[in-house]
């Protein structure tokens, strides 16, 4: 019986019939015989041991280690909204703000210092100079928290070059600050240094697998490995450097390693291997990494999550992009800068890639818009960021909007978007009811007994007031969809917007009315978008855009995407079967990398 970690959302957390929407902290024991978690474990002590965490602020639920059979049993318990497998998400600036065209804010200190950002993370190093508050004003009066702690008041990529003894210079990626001073060392392929006593073969040793290298042959040498490794294997075998090959990890982001290192492409690996085999005494050196201007920027990094939306195909995801690759970030001096836990080096800053780097940029942009418009809703702020985003180059991204959403954040333009697509709680209640929720499950989410699903008939999400348009078409069906949107004037009090469209191949778009005239700030106008076209099957994403222009600098742009899904595609309340539909496998090591990238195997 396989065990795995799962997370669950329901109405009562772990405490039986407690009211929905409440968090019961400090109650002992953390669960009782009437709790949902206890219902799948016959003994209270067993239930306690399987519990990972309980939630009760933003939603009610718990995470626990359960078997497949127990998870299935729990999904049938009254009051449980959904049961989904838990995924481990690990956490993860020099010129990133310049890169997005936002070198300096224009609101001024009184407004810019009046926004509090909540940080949800598993850890932070408050003593870092990045959090030095020297010169900053006091927190806003509305802030109810306090400082707890002691003594604390992107368009570049990092290239490490490999120089072979025959004069070839190969460029790879690595945050390599080890200086070999140009000294060359003997070069060996891992497959020629197999640890036969440990049962390793040349094929296994070629990948520099743990314990597979013969230290007698590797000592004082640079090792060529056929895959991405942590580098610790080479250090254990007394090597001085490592050249790794990976078509995935050598493209657009870099790592730190505990020894001189470079990650090259598989094509360049062949060049190095040929040199080794053709030379009696091959030698090489690895140069200190340099920051090179990335001519491909802006582009979405290869490991970034892609669409389509696995839960609600009619909502385009991702929403937007922000700088998140090779960012100079604060680093705890208690942790090594590389992915080797035995690395004894300590630094105050590191080069990091991942969502934990992109998220602060997007959060700061949202805070900037909030400071300029304190009364705007989260939906209005999100709309402003999305409709004013810098358009990304489709030729660099085969997945188009499934890679970059609306585009790259442009905080300065987001401050004055002209129009916003606002959305209320009622809009999202209507959306959830069409996605398979009923009044009972809806109230578990809202925490209010006044929430009601007037209809539980499944429907499309075409009338949710979202700043993008996504049409998921079942294989073999015609392109056909009608979207309703309402925009609110936040620009000039008297203005007229005219619609313009860029249309995907074989898709026809009509917008009614094609003109929107406003006479005051806050006035709302509704329009309809109709998409139609021939039957399509196995069609990857096609994209265009709808843009409202007022002739005075406001251009409110919304992507339009059309793509195929399998007939009978399930969507609505998330379940384990839905989240398991798309499984992506990559070549690479089975290891966690501290930048937030998980080795795929």
N, C-alpha and C positions, 0 to 999 in steps of 0.2 A: 504494500500500500504506500504509494509515493506521498511524500510530505512536501509542501511548498507554502510560501508565505502568501497570504491573500489579504485584501482590504475590503471592508464591507461598509455600506451606508444604510442606516436605518433610523428609526425614530427614537429609540430609547437608549442608545449607546450600550451600556452594560448593566443597566439598573432597572430591568423589568418594565413597569408601566409608568415610568417617569414622563412628564410632559415633553413634547417635542420642542427642539430649539433651546434646551437648557443644558448647561454644563455642570455636572456634579463633581466638583473637585474635593478631594480629601475624605470621601466616604470610604470606609473600610468595612469589610473587604471590598476590593474593586468590582466584584461581581457577585450575584446571588443566584439562587436556583431558578428564579424567574427570568433572569437575563437571557437575551438571545444567544449570547456566547455559551452560556451554561446549557442551553437546550441541545447543543450538538456534542457536548461532553458529559458523560454520565457522572463523573466525579468532579466536585468543585476544585480539588487540588490540581487535577489534570487540566481543567479549564484555565486555572491561573497560570500554569506553566506555558500554555500555548498562546496566551495573550501577549501581543507585542505592544500595542498602544490603543488608547481610546480617544475619540474626538468628540467635541461638543460645542465648539464655538461657531465656526462658519457652517458646519454640517454635523450631523450626528452619525456616528459609526465607530468601528474599531478595526484594527488590523490584528490578525492572528495566524498562527501556523496550524493549518488544517489539511487533512487529506482531501483528495478529490471527492470522496464519498461524503465527507463531512461538509464540504462546501456546497455540494448539491442539496444536502439535507437542509442546510441553513437557508438556501435560496427559497425554500418552500415555506419558511416560517412567516407568519403574519407580521406585517410591520417592516419587513426587510425590502428595501427598494431595489438594491442590486448587489450582486456578488461578482467581484472582478479580481483577477490575479494581480498581486502587488508587483510592481517593477521597482528595482533599485535605481535611484537617480542620484548620482554623486555630484557634489558641489564643484563646483569649480570656483593713468593712461597717457600714453605719451601724447599723441596728436589725434586721437580719435574724434574729439570734438571739432578740431579744424577740418578733419576729413569729411564730416557731415555738414560743413558750412556754418558752424556755430561756435566761433572762437570766443564770443563774449555775449552775455545776456544783455537785453536792452530794457528790462523792466525797472531796474534800480533796486537798491537795497531794501527799502520798506516792503516791497511786494515779494522780492525774491527770497527774503528771509522769513516769510510767514507761512511756509508749508512744511509739514512734518511728514517724513517718509518712514513707513514701517518696514523693517527688514526682517524677513522670515528666512533664517538660515541656520545651519547646525553649528556654526561657530564663527567667531570673528576675533581679530587681534586688535582691541581698542587702543593699545599703546602705540600702534603704528603711526608714523608721521603722516600717513594719508588721512588720519582722523584728528590731526592737530587743529584745535579750534581757535588758535591765535588770530586775533583781528576780526573774529566773527562776533556778531551781536548776540544778545541773550535770546534763548528760545522764545517763541511766541507765547503770549499769555495763555492761549487756549491749550497749550501742551500740558498734559496731566502726568507725564512720566518724570523720571529723574535719572541722572547719570550715575551709574554704578561701576566702580573700577578704581584703579590706582594709577596716579601719575600720568594722566592723559588729559589734558585740558581739551592708420590703421591700414594705413595703406603701406605697410612694410612687411616683408617676410624675412626670416632669419636664415641666412645661407651659410652653410659650413662647407668649405671646399676640400676635396681630397686630391692630393697631388701624388701621382704614381711615379715610380722611378724612370719610366720611359718618357716623362714630360707631359703626359695627359693630365688635364685638370678637369675634374668632375665636380659639379655643384649638387649639393644635397641640402636638406633642411635639418637644422639642429640649433639649439641655443647653446652653443659650445663656447665656454669662456676659458677652457684649458688651453694654455699656450705652450706648444711643443717647440717654439722658437725655430721652426723650420727644420728641426732634426728629423731625419728619416729613420724608420724602424723596419725590421723584417715584416713582410706581409704574408699571411697564411689564410687559406680558406678553411673554415671550420671543419669541412668534411675530410680534410687532410690531417686533422688533429683529433680523431675519434678516440674516446676513452673506451677501449675494448674491454678493459677489466671491469668496467661498469655495465657492460652489455650493449654499448652504443655502437651503431654502424656509421659509416661515412654519411649516409643519407640523413640520419638523425643529427649527427654532429654538425652537418651543414647548416642546420637551423639553429645551432648554438643552444640546444635545449639544455635545461639545468642538469648538471652532472655529466653531460655528454662530451665535454672537452678534456683533452689530455693536457694537463698543466705543464708537463715536460716539454711539449711542443709549442704551447701557446705563450709561455713565459717570455716577457719583453718583446712581444710582437703585437702588431695590429691585426685584428681578425675580421675577415669578411664573413658575414652571416647572411643566410638566404631569407631571413625574415626579420621583423621588428622584435627586438628583445629589450629587456630592461637595462642591460649592460652589466648587471651584477654577475652574470655567468662568466663574463670575460675577466672581471676583477678577481673572482674566486680562483680562476685558472692562471692568475698572475699576468694577464695581458695588459697592454698599455693603451689600447684604443680599439674602437670597433667601427666597421663600416657595415651598415644594415641596408637591406633592400626591401622595398615595399612600394607597390604602385599606388596604394591607398594613402599611406602615411607620408609619402614624399611629395605630395601635391601642393598643399596650401596652408599647413600649420606645423608648428615645430614643438619639440619637447626638450627638456633638460635631461642630461644623463650624468652618471657619476664618474665619467671618464671621457677623454676626447672621443667624439662620436659624430657621425654624419649618416643621414638616411637618404639613400639614393634610389633612383628608379630601378625597376627590374632590367630595363634595357642597359643602363649603365653598369649594373651588376655583371652582366655578360662581359662587358669590356674589362672589368677588373679581373674576373675569373680567367679570361683569355690571357691577360697579361701575366697572371700568376703561373699558368700552365706553360707559357712560352718562355719563361725567364728562370734561370737557374737560381738566382737569389733575388726574388722580388722585394722591393722596398716601397714605402709610402709614408706620407705624413698627412696630418689633418690640421687645417688652419683654423684659427679663431673665427667664430661666426661674425658676420657683418649684416647690418640691416640694409637690405636692398629695396628700392622702390618696386612695388608690385604693379606691373603694368596692367594686370588683370583686374585690379581693384576698380570699382567695387564689385565684388562677386560673393555669392553665398558659399561658405566653406563646405567642403565635401561631407563632413560628418553631421551637418545641421539637419534637423528633422524635416522631412518633406511631407506634403499632402499626398493624396486627398484626406479629408477629414474622415477618420474611421468610424465615428459615431453618427454624425449628421452630415451626409454628403452634400446637402444644399447650403452649407456654410463653408466658405472658402477658408482654409488654413494653410500656411500661417497667415497672421494678420499683417505683419510688418517685419522688417529686419533692422538690426542695429549692430554696430561694431562689436565683435566678440572673438576674433581670432588674433593670437599673438599680442595680447594687451599687457602693458606694464602695470602690475597690480601689487598691492600690499601683500606681504607674505609673513607668516608667523616664523619667528626665529627658532621655534621649537621643532619645526619640521624641516627636513632636507629639501633643497630646491629640485632634486631629481626624483625619479620614480623608484629609486633604490632606498629602502628604509635604513640601510647601513651607511649611506652617504653622510659624512661628518660635516660637510659644508653647511654654513648658515648664512642667510641673506635676509634683508628687510623687504626686498622687492623681487618679483619673479615675473616671467613671461607666461601668461596663462591664456588658455582658449576654452571656450565653452559657454553654455547658457548663463552661468554665473558671471560672465563678463558682459554678455549682451544685455542681460536683464537690467543692470544698473543704468546703462545708457537709456534704455526705453523708459525706466522709472523716472530718471532725472528729467527726460523730455516731458513726460506726463506731469511731473511736479511743476515744471516751468509753465506749462499751459494753465495748470490749476492756479498758480500764483497770479497769472494775468487775468484769469476768469474764475474767481473763487466760488461763484454760484453754478458753474457748469457741472453737469452730472458726469459720472465716469464714462457713460456711453458717448456723451458729447465730446469729451476729451479724446477718447479713443477714435472717434470719427475724425476729429481735427488732425490727429497724427496720421491717420491712414489716407485721407483724401488729399493731403498736401505732401505726401512722401515723394522722394526723388525716384523717378522711374528707373528701374534696373535694366541692364542690357539683356534682352532675351536671347541673343546669340551666344551668350556665355552660360546659359542655363537651359539644359534640355527639358527640365521640368517646368519651366516658365514660372507662373505664379505659385505653383506648388513648391517652389524653392523660396521665393522672396515675397509672396503676398502682394501687398499694395506697393511695396518698394522700401527704400531706406529712409529712416526717420529724418525729418528736416524740422527741428524744433522752432526755428525762427519763423518759418512759413506757417507752422501749426498754430501759432499765436493768433493768426488772422486768417482763418480758413474761408470766410465768406458765408458758407452754409454748413450745417452739421446734421447728421442723421442721429437724432436723439432716440432713446428707448427707455421706457418706464418698466416698473415691475410688472404691470399688467401685460405689456408686450411679451415679456419672457414667460409669464404664466400661460398665455395663449400658445406660445411656442412649445412649451413643455407638454401641454395637453395634446397637441398634435403629434408629439413624439412618443406617445404611449403611456404617459402618466395619467392617473385618474385622481379624483379629489383626495383620496386617502394618501396615495404616494406623494402627491403634490404638497400636501400639508407637512409631510415629513421634511420636505426641502425648504419651504418658506417659513415653517415654524408658526404659522398663523391659521387658526380655525376659520378665518374668513375667506381663505383661498378656496376657489371652486373651479372645477373643470366643467364648463357648460356643455361641452361635447367631448367624447373620448374617441371620436372617429379619427383614425390616423390620417395625417395630412403632410404636405410638404412644408418646408420652412421658408417659402417664397415671400411671405408677408412680414417676417421679422425685419424690423427697421435697421438692417445692417448696412455698412458702407460698401459692401461688395455684392456681386451677383454670381452665384454658382448654380449651374444646371447639370445634375447628374442624370444621364440618360441610360436606361437599361439597354443592353445589347439588342440590336434589331428593331428598336423603336425610333420613331421620328423625333427630331428636336422640337420640343414644344414646352413652353413655360411662360407664366405670367407673374410678374413681380410687382408688388405695390410698395412704394416708399414715400416717406414724408420728410421734407427737409425744413429746417428752421433757419431763418435769416439772422446771422450774427455779424454781418458785414455792414455795408452802407444802408442807411434807413430807407432810402429810395433806390431801388435797383431792379434790373431785369436780367435774368440769366437765360442764355440760349444753349441748347444742348448740341453737342457734337459727339460723333461716334467713330470708333475704329472697330471694324467688324471682322470676326474670325472667318476663315474660309468656310463657305457653304452655310453660314449662319446669317439669318436676317434679323435685324433688330429694329423695333419701332418704339418710340417714346412719346407718350401723350400725357399732357400737352408738351410741345417742344419749347415753349417759352414759359418762364416763371417770373411773375412780376410781384415785387414786394414794396410796401409803402411804409413799413416800420420795422424796427428791430424786434425780434421775437415772433414775427409773423411766420406761420407755417403753410406750406403748400405740398399737395400730394400729387404724385405722378405715377404712371404705370409703364412698365417695361415689358415688351413681348418679344420672346425669342422663338423662332421657328426655322425649320430646315428639314432636309431629307432624313430617312432612316440611316442610322450609323451603327457600326459594331466594331469593337476592338479599336476604338479611336482614342489615342492619347489626348492629353489636354490641348484644347484650342482656346485662345484668349484674345480679347479685345478690351475696349474700355468705353465708358460713358463719362463725358466731362461737361459740367455746367460752367459757362463762362459769362462774366458780367461786363467785360470790356474794360474793367478798372483794376486788373491785376489778380482777380480771384478766379482760380481754376479748380473746381471741385471734381476730382477724378475718382472714379470707381471701376476697378477691374471687372470684366465679365469673362467667366470661364465656362466651357462646355466640355464634358468628358463622359466616357462610358463606364458603367458599372455592370456587374453580373446580374442577370435576371433573378428576381426574388431576393435581392440584397436586403438584409436586415439592418434596420437602424432605429434609434430611439433610446430607451433606457439602456445604459451600458451593461453588457454581460461578458462573461469570460469567453464565450464563443465569438463575440464580435471583436474583442481586442486581440484574439488569436488568429484572426483571418489573414493578417499581413505579417509574415515572418521574413525578416531580411537577414541574410547571412553574409559576412564579409571574411576575407582572409585576414589573418592577423593573430597576435598572441592572445592567450586566454589570461588576461591580466587587467587590473584596474589601473588606469593612468590618471595621475592626480589632476590633470587638466579637465577632467570630467568626461573623457572619452573612455568608453568601455571596449576592451579588446573583444573582437567578435570571433567566434570560433564555430 
